[in-house]
Amino acid sequence: MWLLTVTQVLRKMQRRHSSNTDNGPPESGHRGSSLLQHVGGDHRAHSDEGGDEQPGTPAPALSELKAVVCWLQKGLPFILILLAKVCFQHKLGIAVCIGMASTFAYANSTLREQVSLKEKRSVLVILWILAFLAGNTLYVLYTFSSQQLYNSLIFLKPNLETLDFFDLLWIVGIADFVLKYVTIALKCLVVALPKIILAVKSK
């Protein structure tokens, strides 16, 4: 009898041990997987937070560009008003400078065309350029004769009541265009020389 009881007790202990061993690994596996999921979730959360922070912190160049754009949006109307006022106050000087610049461009392009023709160049066209430049220069100096702008060509002070920044631009601009006209006139004289003088024999 006592053998039967001992064997029954041993069988019960084996059954309990086998049941414990069968249920143990899945628990540990479940716990391990839950830990891995938790760690992975934390890592993804940190990476998402880092990704959200990166666009929110602009580069220094981008922030400076935004500041410049904001400043232009605020100050653009005032800048346009200031430019309009300056252009209205000095409309005569701006018109004269534009006319003299267009005259120089026309004379220079016409002279280049005559130089490219070489022997087929027209002396009449060259003389027309000379007369056109001389007439333009004399007309400007005569119109503003009260200011004595020709004094600036010999390093003397013109006759101006005030001498501010725009007056200096006016004096320097007129003197610059007159000297450019003189340069074009000298080139015209060289091109208008007879063919015998300009011909160079190759040795």
C-alpha positions as CSV (number, residue, x, y, z in Angstrom):
1,M,0.0,0.0,0.0
2,W,2.7,2.4,0.9
3,L,4.4,1.7,-2.4
4,L,1.2,2.8,-4.2
5,T,1.0,6.0,-2.3
6,V,4.6,6.8,-2.9
7,T,4.2,6.2,-6.6
8,Q,1.1,8.3,-6.7
9,V,2.9,11.1,-5.0
10,L,5.8,10.9,-7.4
11,R,3.4,10.9,-10.4
12,K,1.7,14.1,-9.0
13,M,5.1,15.8,-8.5
14,Q,6.2,14.9,-12.1
15,R,2.9,16.3,-13.4
16,R,3.3,19.5,-11.5
17,H,6.9,19.8,-12.7
18,S,6.0,19.1,-16.3
19,S,3.1,21.6,-16.2
20,N,5.5,24.3,-14.7
21,T,8.1,23.7,-17.4
22,D,5.4,23.8,-20.2
23,N,4.0,27.1,-19.0
24,G,7.4,28.8,-18.1
25,P,9.0,29.6,-21.5
26,P,5.9,31.2,-23.1
27,E,5.7,33.6,-20.1
28,S,9.3,34.6,-20.4
29,G,8.9,34.9,-24.2
30,H,5.8,37.1,-23.8
31,R,7.6,39.2,-21.2
32,G,10.7,39.5,-23.5
33,S,8.5,40.5,-26.5
34,S,6.6,43.1,-24.4
35,L,9.9,44.5,-23.2
36,L,11.2,44.7,-26.8
37,Q,8.0,46.4,-27.9
38,H,8.3,48.9,-25.1
39,V,11.9,49.7,-25.9
40,G,11.1,49.9,-29.6
41,G,8.2,52.2,-28.9
42,D,10.3,54.5,-26.8
43,H,13.0,54.6,-29.5
44,R,10.4,55.4,-32.2
45,A,8.9,58.1,-29.9
46,H,12.3,59.7,-29.4
47,S,13.1,59.5,-33.1
48,D,9.7,61.1,-33.9
49,E,10.4,63.9,-31.4
50,G,13.8,64.4,-32.9
51,G,12.3,64.6,-36.4
52,D,9.8,67.1,-35.2
53,E,12.4,69.2,-33.6
54,Q,14.7,69.4,-36.7
55,P,12.3,71.3,-39.0
56,G,11.3,73.5,-36.1
57,T,14.9,74.9,-35.7
58,P,15.7,76.7,-39.0
59,A,19.2,77.3,-40.2
60,P,20.9,80.7,-39.5
61,A,20.8,81.6,-43.2
62,L,17.1,80.8,-43.5
63,S,16.3,82.9,-40.4
64,E,18.3,85.8,-41.8
65,L,16.5,85.5,-45.1
66,K,13.2,85.6,-43.4
67,A,14.2,88.7,-41.4
68,V,15.3,90.4,-44.6
69,V,12.0,89.5,-46.4
70,C,10.0,90.8,-43.4
71,W,12.0,94.0,-43.4
72,L,11.4,94.5,-47.1
73,Q,7.7,93.9,-46.8
74,K,7.5,96.5,-44.1
75,G,9.9,99.1,-45.6
76,L,9.2,98.6,-49.3
77,P,6.4,101.2,-49.5
78,F,8.6,103.8,-47.9
79,I,11.5,102.9,-50.2
80,L,9.3,103.3,-53.2
81,I,8.0,106.6,-52.0
82,L,11.6,107.8,-51.4
83,L,12.7,106.7,-54.9
84,A,9.7,108.4,-56.4
85,K,10.5,111.6,-54.6
86,V,14.1,111.6,-55.6
87,C,13.2,110.9,-59.3
88,F,10.7,113.7,-59.2
89,Q,13.1,116.2,-57.7
90,H,15.9,115.4,-60.2
91,K,13.8,114.5,-63.2
92,L,15.7,116.9,-65.5
93,G,19.1,115.6,-64.6
94,I,17.9,112.0,-65.0
95,A,16.5,112.8,-68.4
96,V,19.7,114.6,-69.5
97,C,21.9,111.6,-68.4
98,I,19.6,109.1,-70.2
99,G,19.8,111.2,-73.4
100,M,23.6,111.5,-73.2
101,A,23.9,107.8,-72.5
102,S,21.8,106.9,-75.5
103,T,23.8,109.3,-77.7
104,F,27.0,107.7,-76.7
105,A,25.7,104.2,-77.3
106,Y,24.5,105.2,-80.8
107,A,27.7,107.0,-81.8
108,N,29.9,104.1,-80.5
109,S,27.9,101.4,-82.3
110,T,27.9,103.4,-85.6
111,L,31.7,103.9,-85.3
112,R,32.2,100.2,-84.7
113,E,30.2,99.4,-87.8
114,Q,32.3,101.8,-89.9
115,V,35.5,100.3,-88.5
116,S,34.4,96.8,-89.4
117,L,33.8,97.9,-93.0
118,K,37.5,98.9,-93.4
119,E,38.0,100.2,-96.9
120,K,34.3,100.4,-97.6
121,R,33.7,102.8,-94.7
122,S,31.8,106.1,-95.3
123,V,33.5,109.3,-94.4
124,L,30.2,111.1,-94.4
125,V,28.9,108.9,-91.7
126,I,32.0,109.5,-89.6
127,L,31.6,113.3,-90.1
128,W,27.9,113.0,-89.1
129,I,29.0,111.3,-85.9
130,L,31.4,114.1,-85.2
131,A,28.8,116.8,-85.8
132,F,26.2,114.9,-83.7
133,L,28.5,114.6,-80.7
134,A,29.6,118.2,-81.0
135,G,26.1,119.5,-81.2
136,N,24.9,117.4,-78.3
137,T,27.8,118.6,-76.1
138,L,27.4,122.3,-77.0
139,Y,23.6,122.1,-76.4
140,V,24.0,120.7,-72.9
141,L,26.7,123.1,-71.9
142,Y,24.8,126.1,-73.4
143,T,21.5,125.0,-71.6
144,F,23.3,124.8,-68.3
145,S,25.7,127.7,-68.9
146,S,24.6,129.4,-65.6
147,Q,26.1,126.4,-63.7
148,Q,29.4,126.6,-65.6
149,L,29.7,122.9,-65.9
150,Y,32.7,123.2,-68.3
151,N,34.8,124.2,-65.3
152,S,34.8,120.7,-64.1
153,L,36.7,119.6,-67.2
154,I,39.7,121.7,-66.1
155,F,39.3,120.7,-62.4
156,L,37.6,123.9,-61.3
157,K,34.4,124.3,-59.2
158,P,31.2,124.9,-61.2
159,N,28.8,127.7,-60.3
160,L,26.4,125.9,-58.0
161,E,24.6,127.3,-54.9
162,T,24.8,124.1,-53.0
163,L,27.1,121.1,-53.4
164,D,25.4,118.0,-52.0
165,F,25.6,114.4,-53.1
166,F,23.3,114.7,-56.1
167,D,25.1,117.8,-57.3
168,L,28.3,115.9,-57.3
169,L,26.7,113.1,-59.3
170,W,25.4,115.7,-61.8
171,I,28.8,117.3,-62.2
172,V,30.7,114.0,-62.5
173,G,28.1,112.5,-64.9
174,I,28.2,115.5,-67.3
175,A,32.0,115.6,-67.3
176,D,32.2,111.8,-67.8
177,F,29.9,112.0,-70.9
178,V,31.7,114.9,-72.4
179,L,35.1,113.1,-72.1
180,K,33.5,110.0,-73.6
181,Y,32.3,112.2,-76.5
182,V,35.8,113.6,-77.0
183,T,37.2,110.0,-77.1
184,I,34.7,109.0,-79.7
185,A,35.5,112.1,-81.7
186,L,39.2,111.3,-81.7
187,K,38.5,107.8,-82.9
188,C,36.3,109.2,-85.7
189,L,39.2,111.4,-86.8
190,V,41.5,108.4,-86.9
191,V,39.1,106.4,-88.9
192,A,38.4,109.2,-91.3
193,L,42.1,109.5,-92.3
194,P,42.9,108.7,-95.9
195,K,43.5,105.0,-96.8
196,I,47.1,105.7,-97.8
197,I,48.0,106.9,-94.3
198,L,46.2,104.0,-92.6
199,A,47.6,101.3,-94.9
200,V,50.4,99.3,-93.3
201,K,52.7,97.3,-95.6
202,S,53.7,94.0,-94.3
203,K,57.5,93.5,-94.3
